[in-house]
């Protein structure tokens, strides 16, 4: 026995020495060549089959749906027998969701067949760099191992079961997120991304919005129809996306409607800040990293960049004017260079391609929403039908909108003061935000009558100011004065 263990120890030591020499002096390509053939040779004696589910596809532009479904499935089934788990807050932030930690193993049973799962990761052997000089991220994957005699049941039934159940769990536990572009690549635990995010928990719904009831229902019906129209868009040969233009004075509920749409459809929100985008190429990369079931929002688009699109033709200049311009340009060249270095170079053409160019077909089921206070400033090409399919005007508060706010803030369906408010609100221009501010109780002593009285006072003052302004304009335009 002693001689046997001595011989075995000597053999192992010799093998380790030879392996160290090979790793030191044998080229990496040659080692991979031998490794490949050794694996093939060992495969003849190994009765087990292994399937790998990698986190990202070969282009590394999008996370694999198969990996996400497997991750969700194992999260729901691994907590019973796995020894090392990761814990995160669930969708409602009231309970923990567990998933397998790295390099952890677990087993699963399907129709009497036992399989093994392994959570693993692969670190790149070469120091490849991305465009922004960040090291290439590691690749995470799940490995499924099963006996060869169960190949048919695993390949045809079990994997379909895992992916279907995983997708159902993902939909059930999906937590909506609010994304913003950071202006540089953000390193997360999964990959390098140009978006950073927080959990999106805005409480707005269409029921609480101060809008005309019929108009509100039309918008809801349009959104629900869009969310179920995958086959229709495929049949007509169009990308599954839809554009919404929300316009109106400040305080009329444009941002609130975006939150209500997200809550209605359970979509993520990508709040795109154009001034933080360097050029059209970066804008395209941002689009690639957005997912399906999302709302891409550009708020106050008329103020984001010089995209008003007037496209004025330059008048012909005389030779003297051109010489003067050349001198002025030379004097301000350094100043302009410094200003342009930190400014965005996104063009109207680049934004139009972003909305409905070839790259916009990367992921379906997306809404693109623009908001503006001054719709007349926007280029017609930017808001034409086909790009912005639906134009929604959010105007001043109506009496019907006031009743919604009164129900939200004061829990009132009817009150004697409503008649006076109905007459005043029809003769003044007041935004829903201003109405809500006056209906909001400022202390525990405030009651409904006091809040309604404050609103009536504000409406009367607004009516008087509007009348004065109208008289002044009349005097200015009257030629006899």
C-alpha positions as CSV (number, residue, x, y, z in Angstrom):
1,X,0.0,0.0,0.0
2,X,2.8,2.4,0.9
3,X,4.6,1.6,-2.4
4,X,1.3,2.2,-4.3
5,X,0.8,5.6,-2.8
6,X,4.4,6.5,-3.3
7,X,4.2,5.6,-7.0
8,X,0.9,7.5,-7.4
9,X,2.4,10.6,-5.7
10,X,5.5,10.4,-7.9
11,X,3.3,10.1,-11.1
12,X,1.2,13.1,-10.1
13,X,4.2,15.2,-9.3
14,X,5.8,14.3,-12.7
15,X,2.5,15.2,-14.5
16,X,2.3,18.6,-12.7
17,X,6.0,19.3,-13.6
18,X,5.4,18.4,-17.3
19,X,2.2,20.5,-17.4
20,X,4.0,23.5,-15.9
21,X,6.7,23.2,-18.6
22,X,4.1,23.0,-21.3
23,X,2.2,26.1,-20.0
24,X,5.5,28.0,-19.8
25,X,7.0,27.2,-23.2
26,X,4.2,25.8,-25.3
27,X,2.3,28.5,-27.4
28,X,-1.2,29.2,-26.4
29,X,-2.6,28.1,-29.8
30,X,-0.8,24.8,-29.6
31,X,-2.1,24.1,-26.1
32,X,-5.7,24.8,-27.3
33,X,-5.1,22.4,-30.2
34,X,-4.1,19.6,-27.8
35,X,-6.9,20.5,-25.4
36,X,-9.5,20.2,-28.2
37,X,-8.3,16.8,-29.2
38,X,-8.1,15.6,-25.6
39,X,-11.7,16.7,-25.0
40,X,-12.7,14.8,-28.1
41,X,-10.8,11.7,-27.0
42,X,-12.4,11.8,-23.5
43,X,-15.8,12.3,-25.1
44,X,-15.7,8.7,-26.3
45,X,-15.7,7.5,-22.7
46,X,-17.9,10.2,-21.1
47,X,-21.6,9.3,-21.2
48,X,-22.7,12.8,-20.2
49,X,-23.8,15.7,-22.4
50,X,-23.3,19.3,-21.5
51,X,-25.3,22.3,-22.9
52,X,-24.1,25.9,-22.2
53,X,-26.4,28.9,-22.0
54,X,-24.3,32.1,-22.4
55,X,-25.4,35.4,-21.1
56,X,-24.7,37.3,-24.4
57,X,-24.9,36.3,-28.0
58,X,-21.8,36.4,-30.2
59,X,-22.2,40.1,-31.1
60,X,-22.4,41.0,-27.4
61,X,-25.0,43.6,-28.2
62,X,-28.0,42.0,-26.5
63,X,-28.5,39.7,-23.6
64,X,-29.7,36.2,-24.5
65,X,-33.3,35.6,-23.8
66,X,-32.6,31.9,-23.3
67,X,-30.1,32.8,-20.5
68,X,-32.6,35.1,-18.9
69,X,-35.3,32.4,-18.9
70,X,-33.0,29.8,-17.5
71,X,-31.9,32.3,-14.8
72,X,-35.5,32.9,-13.8
73,X,-36.4,29.2,-13.8
74,X,-33.4,28.3,-11.6
75,X,-34.1,31.2,-9.3
76,X,-37.5,29.7,-8.6
77,X,-36.3,26.1,-8.3
78,X,-32.7,26.3,-6.9
79,X,-33.4,27.8,-3.5
80,X,-34.5,24.4,-2.2
81,X,-31.2,22.6,-2.6
82,X,-28.5,25.1,-3.6
83,X,-26.0,25.9,-0.8
84,X,-24.9,29.4,-2.0
85,X,-27.5,31.9,-3.1
86,X,-27.7,35.5,-4.2
87,X,-30.6,37.6,-2.7
88,X,-32.3,40.6,-4.3
89,X,-35.4,42.5,-3.5
90,X,-38.4,41.4,-5.5
91,X,-40.8,43.5,-7.6
92,X,-42.9,44.8,-4.7
93,X,-39.8,45.3,-2.5
94,X,-41.5,43.2,0.2
95,X,-39.7,39.9,-0.2
96,X,-36.4,38.5,-1.4
97,X,-35.8,36.7,-4.6
98,X,-33.0,34.1,-4.6
99,X,-30.8,32.9,-7.4
100,X,-27.7,30.7,-7.7
101,X,-24.4,32.2,-6.8
102,X,-21.4,31.9,-9.1
103,X,-19.9,28.4,-9.4
104,X,-22.8,26.9,-7.5
105,X,-24.4,23.6,-8.5
106,X,-28.0,22.4,-8.2
107,X,-30.1,19.5,-9.4
108,X,-33.5,19.4,-11.1
109,X,-35.8,16.5,-11.8
110,X,-38.1,16.2,-14.8
111,X,-40.3,13.1,-15.5
112,X,-38.0,11.0,-13.3
113,X,-34.8,12.2,-14.9
114,X,-32.3,14.1,-12.8
115,X,-30.1,16.8,-14.4
116,X,-27.4,19.1,-13.0
117,X,-27.0,22.8,-13.4
118,X,-23.9,24.8,-12.9
119,X,-23.6,28.6,-12.7
120,X,-20.2,29.6,-14.1
121,X,-18.3,32.4,-15.8
122,X,-15.5,32.6,-18.4
123,X,-12.9,35.3,-18.1
124,X,-11.2,36.3,-21.3
125,X,-7.6,35.1,-21.6
126,X,-6.5,38.0,-23.7
127,X,-6.5,41.6,-22.6
128,X,-8.8,42.8,-25.3
129,X,-10.2,46.4,-24.9
130,X,-13.4,48.0,-25.9
131,X,-13.6,51.3,-27.8
132,X,-13.6,53.3,-24.5
133,X,-10.6,51.4,-23.1
134,X,-12.6,49.4,-20.6
135,X,-11.5,45.8,-20.2
136,X,-13.7,43.2,-21.9
137,X,-16.3,41.9,-19.4
138,X,-16.4,38.3,-18.2
139,X,-19.0,36.0,-19.7
140,X,-21.5,34.3,-17.4
141,X,-23.2,31.1,-18.3
142,X,-25.3,28.2,-17.1
143,X,-24.2,24.6,-17.9
144,X,-26.7,21.8,-18.1
145,X,-25.4,18.2,-17.7
146,X,-27.4,15.0,-18.3
147,X,-26.8,11.4,-19.3
148,X,-26.7,10.6,-23.0
149,X,-29.6,8.1,-22.7
150,X,-32.0,10.9,-21.8
151,X,-31.0,13.1,-24.8
152,X,-34.4,12.9,-26.4
153,X,-36.5,13.8,-23.4
154,X,-34.1,16.6,-22.4
155,X,-33.7,18.1,-25.9
156,X,-37.4,17.9,-26.9
157,X,-39.3,18.3,-23.7
158,X,-37.3,19.5,-20.7
159,X,-35.6,22.5,-22.3
160,X,-38.9,23.7,-23.7
161,X,-40.4,23.4,-20.2
162,X,-37.5,25.4,-18.7
163,X,-37.7,28.2,-21.2
164,X,-41.5,28.4,-21.0
165,X,-41.6,28.4,-17.2
166,X,-38.7,30.8,-17.0
167,X,-40.5,33.3,-19.3
168,X,-43.6,33.1,-17.2
169,X,-41.6,33.8,-14.0
170,X,-39.8,36.8,-15.6
171,X,-43.1,38.3,-16.7
172,X,-44.5,37.8,-13.2
173,X,-41.5,39.2,-11.4
174,X,-40.6,41.9,-13.9
175,X,-39.6,45.2,-12.2
176,X,-39.9,48.2,-14.4
177,X,-36.9,50.5,-14.6
178,X,-36.2,54.1,-15.5
179,X,-33.1,54.5,-17.7
180,X,-31.0,57.5,-18.5
181,X,-28.0,57.9,-20.8
182,X,-24.9,58.7,-18.7
183,X,-22.7,60.2,-21.5
184,X,-20.1,57.4,-21.0
185,X,-20.1,53.6,-20.6
186,X,-21.4,52.4,-17.3
187,X,-19.9,49.3,-15.8
188,X,-22.6,47.1,-14.3
189,X,-22.3,43.5,-13.0
190,X,-23.6,42.2,-16.3
191,X,-21.9,44.3,-19.0
192,X,-20.7,47.7,-20.0
193,X,-23.7,49.8,-21.0
194,X,-24.4,53.4,-21.9
195,X,-27.5,53.4,-19.8
196,X,-27.8,53.6,-16.0
197,X,-31.1,52.9,-14.3
198,X,-33.2,53.0,-11.1
199,X,-36.4,51.2,-10.2
200,X,-39.4,53.0,-11.7
201,X,-42.2,53.3,-9.2
202,X,-44.2,56.3,-10.4
203,X,-47.9,55.9,-9.2
204,X,-49.6,57.8,-12.1
205,X,-52.4,56.0,-14.0
206,X,-54.9,57.0,-16.6
207,X,-57.6,56.9,-13.9
208,X,-55.9,59.7,-12.0
209,X,-55.2,61.9,-15.0
210,X,-57.1,65.1,-15.4
211,X,-58.3,64.6,-18.9
212,X,-61.5,64.3,-21.0
213,X,-62.9,60.9,-20.4
214,X,-63.5,60.1,-24.0
215,X,-60.1,61.2,-25.2
216,X,-58.5,59.3,-22.3
217,X,-60.2,56.1,-23.3
218,X,-59.2,56.5,-27.0
219,X,-55.6,56.7,-25.9
220,X,-55.9,53.7,-23.7
221,X,-57.5,51.7,-26.5
222,X,-54.8,52.7,-28.9
223,X,-52.0,51.6,-26.5
224,X,-53.6,48.3,-25.7
225,X,-54.2,47.6,-29.4
226,X,-50.6,48.4,-30.2
227,X,-49.3,46.0,-27.5
228,X,-51.2,43.1,-29.0
229,X,-50.4,43.8,-32.7
230,X,-47.2,41.8,-33.3
231,X,-48.8,39.7,-36.1
232,X,-50.4,42.8,-37.7
233,X,-47.2,44.7,-37.9
234,X,-45.4,41.7,-39.3
235,X,-48.1,41.2,-41.9
236,X,-48.0,44.8,-43.2
237,X,-44.2,44.8,-43.2
238,X,-43.5,47.5,-40.6
239,X,-41.4,47.6,-37.4
240,X,-43.4,47.0,-34.3
241,X,-43.2,50.5,-32.9
242,X,-45.3,53.6,-32.5
243,X,-44.6,57.3,-32.1
244,X,-46.5,59.7,-29.8
245,X,-46.1,63.4,-29.8
246,X,-47.3,65.1,-26.5
247,X,-47.6,68.8,-26.8
248,X,-49.2,71.6,-24.8
249,X,-48.4,74.3,-22.2
250,X,-46.2,73.5,-19.2
251,X,-48.0,71.8,-16.3
252,X,-50.6,70.0,-18.5
253,X,-49.4,66.4,-17.6
254,X,-47.1,65.3,-20.4
255,X,-44.6,63.6,-18.1
256,X,-47.5,62.2,-16.0
257,X,-48.9,60.6,-19.2
258,X,-45.6,58.9,-19.9
259,X,-45.7,57.3,-16.4
260,X,-49.3,56.3,-16.9
261,X,-48.4,54.6,-20.2
262,X,-45.6,52.7,-18.5
263,X,-47.9,51.5,-15.7
264,X,-50.6,50.5,-18.2
265,X,-48.4,48.4,-20.5
266,X,-45.7,47.5,-17.9
267,X,-43.0,49.0,-20.1
268,X,-39.5,50.3,-19.1
269,X,-38.8,54.0,-19.7
270,X,-35.6,55.2,-21.4
271,X,-35.3,58.9,-20.8
272,X,-32.9,60.1,-23.5
273,X,-31.0,63.3,-22.9
274,X,-29.9,64.4,-26.3
275,X,-27.4,67.0,-25.1
276,X,-25.4,64.2,-23.5
277,X,-25.0,62.4,-26.8
278,X,-21.8,63.2,-28.6
279,X,-22.8,62.3,-32.2
280,X,-25.1,60.2,-34.4
281,X,-23.0,57.1,-33.9
282,X,-23.4,57.2,-30.1
283,X,-27.1,57.8,-30.6
284,X,-27.3,54.6,-32.6
285,X,-25.4,52.7,-29.9
286,X,-27.9,53.9,-27.3
287,X,-30.8,52.7,-29.5
288,X,-29.2,49.2,-29.9
289,X,-29.0,48.8,-26.1
290,X,-32.7,49.5,-25.5
291,X,-35.0,46.5,-25.1
292,X,-38.4,45.6,-26.3
293,X,-41.4,46.5,-24.2
294,X,-39.9,50.0,-23.6
295,X,-40.8,53.7,-24.0
296,X,-38.0,55.9,-25.4
297,X,-38.7,59.4,-24.3
298,X,-37.2,62.7,-25.4
299,X,-38.7,65.5,-23.3
300,X,-38.8,69.1,-24.5
301,X,-37.3,68.1,-27.8
302,X,-37.6,71.7,-29.1
303,X,-35.1,72.7,-26.3
304,X,-32.7,69.7,-26.4
305,X,-30.8,70.6,-29.5
306,X,-31.1,72.9,-32.5
307,X,-33.5,70.5,-34.2
308,X,-36.2,73.0,-35.2
309,X,-35.4,72.1,-38.8
310,X,-36.0,75.4,-40.4
311,X,-33.3,74.5,-43.0
312,X,-33.0,78.0,-44.2
313,X,-31.0,78.5,-47.4
314,X,-28.1,80.7,-47.1
315,X,-28.4,83.9,-49.0
316,X,-25.7,84.7,-51.6
317,X,-23.2,87.1,-50.2
318,X,-21.2,89.7,-51.9
319,X,-17.5,89.4,-52.1
320,X,-17.1,92.2,-49.4
321,X,-19.5,90.4,-47.0
322,X,-17.6,87.2,-47.5
323,X,-14.2,88.9,-46.8
324,X,-15.7,90.3,-43.6
325,X,-17.1,86.9,-42.6
326,X,-13.7,85.3,-43.2
327,X,-12.0,87.7,-40.8
328,X,-14.6,87.2,-38.2
329,X,-14.4,83.4,-38.6
330,X,-10.6,83.5,-38.1
331,X,-10.9,85.6,-35.0
332,X,-13.4,83.3,-33.4
333,X,-12.0,80.0,-34.6
334,X,-10.3,79.0,-31.3
335,X,-13.4,79.9,-29.3
336,X,-15.7,77.9,-31.6
337,X,-13.4,74.9,-31.5
338,X,-13.5,74.8,-27.7
339,X,-17.3,75.2,-27.7
340,X,-17.8,72.4,-30.2
341,X,-15.5,70.0,-28.4
342,X,-18.0,69.7,-25.5
343,X,-21.2,70.1,-27.5
344,X,-23.4,67.5,-29.1
345,X,-23.1,66.9,-32.8
346,X,-26.4,65.0,-33.2
347,X,-28.2,66.1,-36.4
348,X,-31.8,66.1,-37.5
349,X,-30.9,63.4,-40.0
350,X,-29.4,61.3,-37.3
351,X,-32.4,61.7,-35.1
352,X,-34.8,60.7,-37.9
353,X,-32.8,57.6,-38.6
354,X,-32.9,56.9,-34.9
355,X,-36.7,57.0,-35.0
356,X,-37.5,54.9,-38.1
357,X,-34.2,54.0,-39.8
358,X,-32.9,50.5,-40.3
359,X,-31.4,50.3,-36.8
360,X,-34.8,51.0,-35.2
361,X,-35.8,47.4,-36.2
362,X,-33.5,45.8,-33.6
363,X,-36.2,45.3,-31.0
364,X,-40.0,45.4,-31.4
365,X,-42.8,46.5,-29.2
366,X,-41.4,50.0,-28.5
367,X,-43.0,53.4,-28.1
368,X,-41.1,56.6,-29.0
369,X,-42.5,59.6,-27.2
370,X,-41.6,63.3,-27.8
371,X,-42.8,66.1,-25.6
372,X,-42.8,69.8,-26.4
373,X,-44.4,73.0,-25.2
374,X,-44.1,74.6,-28.7
375,X,-45.1,72.2,-31.4
376,X,-44.8,74.9,-34.1
377,X,-41.0,75.0,-33.6
378,X,-40.5,71.4,-34.7
379,X,-39.5,70.3,-38.2
380,X,-42.5,68.8,-40.1
381,X,-40.3,65.9,-41.0
382,X,-39.7,65.1,-37.4
383,X,-43.4,64.8,-36.4
384,X,-45.0,63.6,-39.6
385,X,-47.4,60.6,-39.5
386,X,-45.3,57.4,-39.7
387,X,-42.8,58.8,-37.2
388,X,-45.1,60.4,-34.7
389,X,-48.2,58.4,-35.4
390,X,-50.4,60.1,-32.9
391,X,-50.4,63.7,-31.8
392,X,-51.9,64.3,-28.4
393,X,-52.6,67.8,-27.2
394,X,-52.7,68.3,-23.5
395,X,-54.3,71.6,-22.9
396,X,-55.6,73.6,-19.9
397,X,-57.8,72.0,-17.3
398,X,-61.5,71.5,-18.1
399,X,-64.3,71.0,-15.6
400,X,-64.2,67.3,-16.2
401,X,-60.5,67.2,-15.5
402,X,-61.2,69.2,-12.3
403,X,-63.6,66.6,-11.1
404,X,-61.0,63.9,-11.5
405,X,-58.6,66.0,-9.4
406,X,-61.2,66.8,-6.8
407,X,-61.8,63.0,-6.4
408,X,-58.1,62.3,-6.2
409,X,-57.2,65.1,-3.7
410,X,-60.4,65.6,-1.7
411,X,-62.4,62.4,-2.3
412,X,-65.3,64.5,-3.5
413,X,-67.7,63.5,-6.3
414,X,-70.0,66.5,-5.8
415,X,-70.1,69.8,-3.8
416,X,-72.1,73.0,-3.9
417,X,-69.0,75.0,-4.9
418,X,-68.6,72.9,-8.1
419,X,-71.1,75.1,-10.0
420,X,-69.1,78.3,-9.4
421,X,-65.9,76.4,-10.3
422,X,-67.5,75.1,-13.5
423,X,-68.4,78.7,-14.7
424,X,-64.9,80.1,-13.8
425,X,-62.8,77.3,-15.2
426,X,-64.6,77.5,-18.5
427,X,-63.6,81.2,-18.8
428,X,-59.9,80.9,-17.7
429,X,-56.8,79.2,-18.7
430,X,-55.4,77.2,-15.8
431,X,-53.3,74.1,-16.0
432,X,-54.1,70.8,-14.2
433,X,-50.9,71.3,-12.1
434,X,-52.1,74.7,-10.8
435,X,-55.5,73.2,-10.0
436,X,-53.9,70.3,-8.2
437,X,-51.7,72.6,-6.2
438,X,-54.7,74.5,-4.9
439,X,-56.6,71.3,-4.0
440,X,-53.7,69.9,-2.1
441,X,-54.3,70.3,1.7
442,X,-51.4,72.3,3.1
443,X,-52.0,71.2,6.7
444,X,-54.1,68.9,8.8
445,X,-56.5,71.8,9.5
446,X,-57.3,72.3,5.8
447,X,-60.7,70.9,4.7
448,X,-62.5,70.5,1.4
449,X,-64.3,73.8,1.6
450,X,-61.1,75.8,2.2
451,X,-59.3,74.2,-0.7
452,X,-62.2,74.8,-3.0
453,X,-62.4,78.4,-1.8
454,X,-58.7,78.9,-2.6
455,X,-59.2,77.5,-6.1
456,X,-62.2,79.8,-6.7
457,X,-60.1,82.8,-5.6
458,X,-57.3,81.8,-7.9
459,X,-59.7,81.3,-10.8
460,X,-61.3,84.8,-10.2
461,X,-57.8,86.4,-10.2
462,X,-56.8,84.6,-13.4
463,X,-60.1,85.8,-15.0
464,X,-59.4,89.4,-14.0
465,X,-55.8,89.3,-15.3
466,X,-57.0,87.8,-18.6
467,X,-59.6,90.6,-19.0
468,X,-57.0,93.3,-18.3
469,X,-54.5,91.8,-20.7
470,X,-57.3,91.6,-23.4
471,X,-58.1,95.3,-22.8
472,X,-54.5,96.3,-23.1
473,X,-54.1,94.4,-26.4
474,X,-57.2,96.1,-27.7
475,X,-55.8,99.5,-26.9
476,X,-52.6,98.7,-28.7
477,X,-54.3,97.5,-31.8
478,X,-56.9,100.3,-31.9
479,X,-55.7,102.9,-34.5
480,X,-57.9,105.6,-33.0
481,X,-55.9,105.7,-29.7
